[in-house]
Amino acid sequence: MRALTRQETTNPIEPHTMKTRLYLQIPLICAALVIGAASAHAQASRTWVSGVGDDVNPCSRTAPCKTFAGAISKTAEGGEIDALDPAGYGAVTITKAIVLDGGTGSGWASILASGVSGVVVNVTGGTHVNDAVVILRNITFNGIVQSPSVAGVNGVNYIKAAQLMVENCTFENFSTTGITQASTATSTNLRVDDCNFDNITTGIIITTSSGASLAEIDNCRFNGIANGVNTTSNAFVTVRNCVFAATNGGNGAVRANTGCQVNVSNSMFSNNVVGANVSGGTIRLTNNDFFNNTTAISGTAESANNNRFRGNTSDGTVSNVIVVK
């Protein structure tokens, strides 16, 4: 067997081969650094806000942001922003599917709307631009109408999103509207559950210039405001298990304008100037109570012949055309 020479045993790898390997490794190292940096700044599915937070923080549980507006840019589409403690978290514009939850434990979230709308929902981009769902839960909206500051415009201005769900929220002290569903989309769907509307001009207004605005309002209370639920164009609304007390505006506790339909069931109308206002549209009444109103029904409402009237200055007129089976 031939013995290896000194040159053969010293370094079997040519210098140019080592350089080639180094050149190949540099792009891989750079790519790893880029991926690591991107991961460090990725949006989180859940972020947090606190009254003692800071919007320069990453909005994590241990380093929360201070406002909803500060947290929303750091929250992934379809994610959730949660409140850690009682605080005012500021107005915000929502442009993607998201959940804002003010919390019911140690958290409590308020939005003081001074000269602006508390929340503007206008989803114009993202993966789910055509089917985005926005949820607002456990938030108090204050329009400070009796404050020396500039009063708020709307509690919630719903412009564009496939669905908006408003759950367990309070709307108070607005000189305009608690929730405005004035859609620019072909169709929208509003769901309002377990909410209070106090000392505002109109609780909920529902309209659209094209398509249809759908709304379901369940277990809500409209107390001492001017107008309750007002529809103006292409609105189809169902109201269930609600209380309308002492509304004093001309549009009434519930109004159906021309081209609109409002179905009301299992609800109480008491001490209102106008209870149900049939203003060119259709109102259907099933199993409701009308007590001590000035005018229980303005116009002619459709009835299932199971509504109860007592103590009104005028009960108004119903047409018993709803079939009971």
Buried (B, 14 or more C-beta within 10 A) or exposed (E): EEEEEEEEEEEEEEEEEEEEEEEEEEEEEEEEEEEEEEEEEEBBEBBBBBBEBEBEBBBEEEEBBBBBBBBBEBBBBBBBBBBBBBBBBBBBBBBBBBBBBBBEEEBBBBBBBBEBBBBBBBBEEBEBBEEBBBBBBBBBBBBBBEEEEEBBBBBBBBBBBBBBBBBBBBBBBBBBBBBBBBBEBEBBBBBBBBBBBBBBBBBBBBBBEEEBBBBBBBBBBBBEBBBBBBBBBBBBBBBBBBBBBBBBBEBBBBBBBEBBBBBBBBBBBBBBBBBBBBBEBBBBBBBBBBBBBBBBBBBEBBBBEEBEBEEBEBBBEBEEEBEEE
